Amino acid sequence: FDLGFLKAAASQHNYPWPRYKVFDTVRLARSVLSKDDVIDCKLSTLSAYFRTTTTPNHRALDDARATVEVLHGIFERYGSLDITTVEDVEAFTRRLKRPKASG
């Protein structure tokens, strides 16, 4: 969601967009959480599920901090699946046939 805004802002200011790998927290969460875990994969829902210390409030800094904490929770689950590298995450999420929780 925010990526489009960031790319547009970079373009408006004539900044080239870097070629970083980008991961969608919704897709990552769906890969390890079921509908029994969370009813949807909104940042606020994931933040509550992982009990983040920062509450997302649609402000950039708080949402970024909450996202980092959510990612830590997701990555802990990946570790238990022996997924330890970016390449492992890409391969695992590509293999998914259907989402486990709605977005």
Buried (B, 14 or more C-beta within 10 A) or exposed (E): EEEEEEEEEEEEEEEEEEEEEEBEBBBBBBBBBEEEBBEBBBBBBBBBBBEBEBEBEEEEEBBEBBBEBBBEBBBEBBEEEEBEEEEEBEEBBEEEEEBBBEE
